[in-house]
Amino acid sequence: MKIASRREVDVNSLWPGSPIEGTGGALSPDGGRAALLYLRDGEVYLSLFEIDSAIALTYELVDTVRPQTLSWSPDGGMVATFAPSAGAPGITDIWVLHLDRHELICLTAGLAGHASFPSWSPDGKWLVFNSYEPPLRPDHPPHLYAAQLDPALLTQLTWGPAIDRFPQISPDGENVVFHRNGDLWLLKPGDQPTPLTHTGDLRATAPPGPV
């Protein structure tokens, strides 16, 4: 995925004459700005605008199919999303847009998996996400990974036959809570994951494909 163009436009003229399909939206941490991912006439756009302003900074994104969800960094200086590659079916990467320098960075280029659902650390220096292990196949379930921004570093956090998804980082940045086979689990630094609930089937196997 890359930025083809960016321009400032009136919010009321963003979508003239053609319907849009929203694929992600979020408010900034201070509540003063909004971000919207959407498709229009087969093209992908990301618009950011002040809540009390009529002007939107709009990026046209290419070499992708359908980015999904948006997540602002805690300081409001970056937004993260996950997006399929137009030229690599089955591969989905985590991307971060630096708003101050209009730079789009892929955090998972070397993973070659199906990465999704990024969650920011409180200091904005790293994210956690889930991804199917490469090569992509049913017996390689999704596990948790951490991506450090600077310097760039990928670390796998969980292993095994369980299905690990939807991670969220605690407010102090120390722990990660996530979904494993129908239950909530807690991952502490240096420890094995432990269950917080006991309602799911812990013997479950991976689904037949990315979710």
Beta strands, then each sheet from edge to edge (+ up, - down):
strand 1: 2-10
strand 2: 21-27
strand 3: 33-40
strand 4: 43-50
strand 5: 55-62
strand 6: 68-72
strand 7: 78-85
strand 8: 88-98
strand 9: 103-106
strand 10: 114-120
strand 11: 126-132
strand 12: 142-148
strand 13: 153-156
strand 14: 164-169
strand 15: 176-180
strand 16: 183-187
strand 17: 194-195
sheet 1: 1+ 5- 4+ 3- 2+
sheet 2: 6+ 7- 8+ 9-
sheet 3: 10+ 11- 12+ 13-
sheet 4: 14+ 15- 16+ 17-
end
